[in-house]
Amino acid sequence: DTPVKPNYKVKPGDLISIVMAHPPREIELIPENISINIVYEDDEIIIVNKEPGMVVHPGYGNYTGTLVNALVYHFGNLPRQNDDEIKPGLVHRIDKNTSGLLLIAKTEMAQSKLARYFFDREIDRLYHALVWGDFDEDEGTITGHIGRSLKNRKVMAVFPDGEYGKPAITHYKVLERFGYVSLISCKLETGRTHQIRAHLSHIGKPVFNDSTYGGDQIIRGTTYTKYKQFVKNCFSIIPRHALHAKTLGFKHPATDRYVHFDSELPQDLQEVIVKWRAYAVHKHLD
């Protein structure tokens, strides 16, 4: 039960335990010719700008049509030096309805290194989110343990006193104010499930149109029918939570050089921001 250095020479009688990166796969991965937006690719890694609505990994209820199915097909059509099968190595995930950058390892070496970087919090990730409400300060930090809700296992809850869940820290910065909603950036110090969505909901500023955490209700604004119709129109433009994984920075597993990637906001999020920007100007003129 003692970690050893890579150059340790194994001796007779040693008891060795090895931690594998992932448990054995229970389901067969079916290659599918699905279009994916590849931002960058080399022999070790691939970076994809995931479309909203696409599930990352096959699982209950989603055995096909996932990003991993698309990657298996893509890897199967790559020229290779030998017969070794390339398998997509997920080192992190983003929700089905979250868009943005996702980092995938193509080799075991890359996967183990990147998994370590994530564990040691050495990956820089920045998200953009449209959220309900305005902020008193231009930037701030949200803390609070995150764990599965004791009432609903599908939802994550924040436990401020830390008696349950895992520690979570989210730093936010206000990019633009529209009165009833705000565009912010979020920097993750930890990577808990639904962290940004749960944290923002916890402080009363849920992500716009986030049906799981209360953002699909009209939380801020007026009682006017015209305003209510405006918000409903916005919901129809972005029929998902308004969250996008914008940037990704890390040490390349092969070269140890720092690399940084940025992505454009998806069309639906851009459109809804333009609508709120115009609304805020008119509201101010009124």
PyMOL commands that set and color helices and strands:
alter all, ss='L'
color gray80, all
select helices_A, chain A and resi 67-76+108-119+195-202+225-237+267-285
alter helices_A, ss='H'
color red, helices_A
select strands_A, chain A and resi 37-41+45-50+89-90+99-105+124-132+139-143+145-148+156-159+169-177+181-188+243-251+258-262
alter strands_A, ss='S'
color yellow, strands_A
deselect
rebuild
show_as cartoon
